[in-house]
Amino acid sequence: MKIGFFDSGLGGLSVFNKIVNDVSACYIYLADNKNTPYGIKRKNEVLKYVEENIKILVELKCDIIVIACNTATSIAINHLRELYKDICIIGTEPAIKLAANDRVENKEIIVSATTMTLREEKLNDLIKKLNIENKIKKVALDKLVEYAENGNYDENEVKEYLKDKLKNINLNNCSHFVLGCTHFPLFEKEIKEVIPNNIKVIDGSTGIINNVKRKIKENNLEENKTTVKLLLTKESNIFVNNFKRISKISDIDVSVIK
């Protein structure tokens, strides 16, 4: 009984961490650290990487696969579900609907994500469906992905970067800040420190986590104990150490995909 998690790197831990301590299972976390970051690459290039890595999780007989990457979800989720109809594939996407339903009248919503996620049809179709095109402020924060993957957690540098990216937005006219990339919750503290206190920060992982837990229960996949296997596409002691530090799990079986 296996639960597979896939991300371009460490971002998926923002989802993984909230499940691994609650549900006992055999977890396989596959990180495409060789090709991260995804958000600034060409769509066809990223689609190829996603297909190759999901195929690995399928071949490892994962019962549930969580695409814990907003960029990968936005370009590949429908295709993958068609390709693997017998496998439960759960994606991640910015919680825009949650923010829209809670939005203060005449206020705007900041949607932060990678460049690719922000320009993909999946996200923009949702915005159109909610009829809030004129209430959305999109902000590409690709560098946060690089900071996370490089282990750069210099608070001042991160906050200066955020201030620069937000300088053209009237923050006093915003009610919500949507974290549209699984890497971004790793910097939630810094984000909250550079925006007004009245802006609500929305992390869409709650709905994803509930969905995964429900599927695990429905398919009777819960085990007596938890095991974690980490698969990398490039050998990296730095990545492994960061994974252990963020997940707070030291007993991990690590392998590099050849």
C-alpha positions in Angstrom: 0.0 0.0 0.0 1.9 3.1 -1.2 1.2 6.8 -1.3 3.3 8.7 -3.8 4.1 12.4 -3.6 5.7 14.3 -6.5 7.2 17.7 -6.6 10.0 19.4 -8.5 11.8 19.7 -5.1 11.0 20.6 -1.5 7.8 22.5 -2.0 5.6 19.3 -1.7 6.7 19.0 1.9 4.2 21.8 2.8 1.5 19.2 1.9 3.3 16.0 2.8 4.2 17.2 6.4 0.5 17.7 7.2 -0.4 14.1 6.2 2.6 12.0 7.2 2.1 12.6 11.0 -1.7 11.9 10.8 -1.9 8.9 8.6 0.3 5.8 8.9 1.2 4.6 5.4 4.1 3.7 3.1 5.1 7.1 1.5 7.3 7.6 -1.5 8.4 11.2 -2.1 9.8 11.7 -5.6 11.6 15.0 -6.1 12.8 16.1 -9.6 15.7 18.1 -8.1 17.7 17.7 -11.3 15.2 19.8 -13.2 13.9 22.2 -10.6 12.6 24.9 -10.8 9.7 24.1 -13.2 7.9 27.5 -13.1 10.3 29.3 -15.5 10.7 26.6 -18.1 8.9 25.8 -21.3 5.6 24.0 -21.0 6.5 21.1 -23.2 9.7 20.6 -21.3 8.0 20.5 -17.9 5.3 18.2 -19.2 8.0 15.7 -20.3 9.6 15.8 -16.8 6.2 15.3 -15.1 5.2 12.4 -17.3 8.6 10.6 -16.8 8.4 11.0 -13.0 4.7 10.0 -12.6 5.5 6.9 -14.7 8.1 5.9 -12.0 5.5 6.2 -9.2 3.0 4.2 -11.3 5.7 1.5 -11.9 6.3 1.4 -8.1 2.6 0.6 -7.8 1.5 3.6 -5.8 -2.2 3.4 -5.0 -2.6 7.2 -4.6 -0.3 9.8 -6.3 -0.3 13.4 -5.0 1.1 15.9 -7.5 2.3 18.3 -4.8 3.3 20.9 -7.3 1.0 23.6 -8.6 2.9 24.1 -11.9 2.9 20.3 -12.7 -0.8 20.2 -11.8 -1.8 23.1 -14.0 -0.2 21.6 -17.1 -0.5 17.8 -16.6 -3.3 16.7 -14.3 -6.0 16.1 -16.9 -3.6 14.3 -19.2 -2.3 12.1 -16.4 -5.8 11.2 -15.2 -6.7 10.1 -18.7 -3.4 8.1 -19.0 -3.8 6.4 -15.6 -7.5 5.9 -15.1 -7.2 3.2 -12.5 -5.0 5.3 -10.2 -6.2 8.0 -7.9 -4.2 11.2 -8.9 -4.7 14.2 -6.7 -3.4 17.6 -7.8 -2.8 21.0 -6.2 -4.1 24.4 -7.3 -4.3 27.9 -5.9 -7.2 28.3 -3.4 -8.7 31.2 -5.4 -12.3 30.1 -4.9 -11.8 30.0 -1.1 -10.4 33.5 -1.2 -13.2 34.7 -3.6 -15.9 33.4 -1.3 -14.4 35.2 1.7 -13.4 38.4 -0.2 -14.3 41.7 1.3 -16.4 43.8 -1.1 -14.4 46.1 -3.4 -11.2 44.5 -2.2 -8.7 42.7 -4.4 -7.1 39.2 -4.2 -3.3 38.7 -4.6 -2.6 35.4 -6.4 1.0 34.4 -6.1 2.4 31.5 -8.1 5.1 30.6 -10.6 5.2 32.3 -13.9 3.9 29.1 -15.7 1.0 28.6 -13.3 -0.1 32.2 -13.7 -0.3 31.9 -17.4 -1.9 28.5 -17.7 -5.5 28.1 -18.8 -6.4 26.0 -15.7 -5.9 29.0 -13.3 -7.3 31.6 -15.7 -10.4 29.6 -16.5 -11.1 29.4 -12.8 -10.8 33.1 -12.4 -13.1 33.7 -15.3 -15.6 31.2 -14.0 -15.7 33.0 -10.7 -16.1 36.3 -12.6 -13.4 38.1 -10.6 -10.9 39.0 -13.4 -10.9 42.6 -12.4 -10.3 41.8 -8.7 -7.2 39.6 -9.1 -3.6 40.8 -8.8 -1.1 38.2 -10.1 2.4 38.1 -8.7 5.1 35.7 -10.0 7.4 34.7 -7.1 9.6 32.3 -8.9 12.7 33.2 -6.8 11.0 31.8 -3.7 11.3 28.4 -5.3 15.0 28.9 -5.8 15.5 30.2 -2.3 13.8 27.1 -0.9 15.8 24.6 -3.1 19.1 26.3 -2.4 18.4 26.4 1.3 18.5 30.2 1.4 16.4 31.3 4.3 17.9 34.7 4.8 14.8 36.5 6.1 16.0 40.0 5.1 16.8 38.9 1.5 13.5 37.1 1.2 11.6 40.1 2.5 13.4 42.6 0.3 12.5 40.4 -2.7 8.8 40.2 -1.7 8.7 44.0 -1.2 10.1 44.6 -4.6 7.6 42.2 -6.3 4.7 43.8 -4.4 5.7 47.4 -4.8 3.2 48.2 -7.6 0.2 46.7 -5.8 -1.9 48.8 -3.4 -1.8 46.4 -0.5 -4.3 48.4 1.5 -6.9 47.6 -1.2 -6.4 43.8 -0.9 -8.1 41.3 1.4 -6.4 38.0 0.6 -3.0 36.7 -0.4 -3.2 33.2 -2.1 -0.2 31.0 -1.9 -0.3 29.3 -5.3 2.9 27.3 -5.1 3.6 24.5 -2.6 7.1 26.1 -2.0 5.5 29.4 -0.8 4.2 28.2 2.6 7.8 27.7 3.6 8.0 31.5 3.5 4.6 32.3 5.1 6.2 34.1 8.0 8.2 36.5 5.8 5.1 37.1 3.6 3.0 38.0 6.6 5.7 40.4 7.8 5.6 42.5 4.5 1.9 42.7 4.0 -0.8 44.5 6.2 -2.2 42.5 9.1 -5.7 42.6 7.7 -4.8 40.6 4.6 -5.5 36.9 5.0 -2.9 34.5 3.7 -4.6 31.5 2.1 -2.8 28.1 1.8 -4.8 25.7 -0.4 -3.2 22.7 1.1 -6.0 22.1 3.6 -8.5 20.9 1.0 -5.8 18.7 -0.7 -4.9 17.2 2.6 -8.5 16.3 3.4 -8.9 14.8 0.0 -5.8 12.6 0.4 -6.9 11.5 3.9 -10.3 10.6 2.6 -8.9 8.6 -0.3 -6.6 6.7 2.1 -9.5 5.8 4.4 -11.8 4.9 1.5 -9.2 2.5 0.0 -8.2 1.1 3.3 -4.5 2.0 2.7 -3.6 3.0 6.3 -0.8 0.9 7.7 0.3 0.1 11.2 3.5 2.2 10.9 4.8 4.9 8.6 7.8 4.4 6.3 9.3 7.2 4.0 11.3 6.6 0.9 12.8 9.6 -0.8 13.6 9.4 -4.5 15.8 12.0 -6.2 16.7 12.6 -9.8 20.1 13.9 -8.8 22.3 13.0 -5.9 22.4 15.8 -3.4 23.3 15.6 0.3 22.1 19.2 0.7 18.6 18.2 -0.6 18.5 15.2 1.7 19.5 17.3 4.7 17.0 20.0 3.9 14.3 17.3 3.5 15.0 15.9 6.9 15.2 19.3 8.5 11.8 20.5 7.1 10.0 17.2 7.5 11.6 16.5 10.9 11.9 12.9 9.8 15.4 11.4 10.1 14.6 7.7 9.3 14.4 8.0 5.5 15.4 5.5 2.8 17.1 7.6 0.1 17.7 6.5 -3.5 18.7 8.3 -6.7 16.9 7.4 -10.0 19.4 6.4 -12.6 
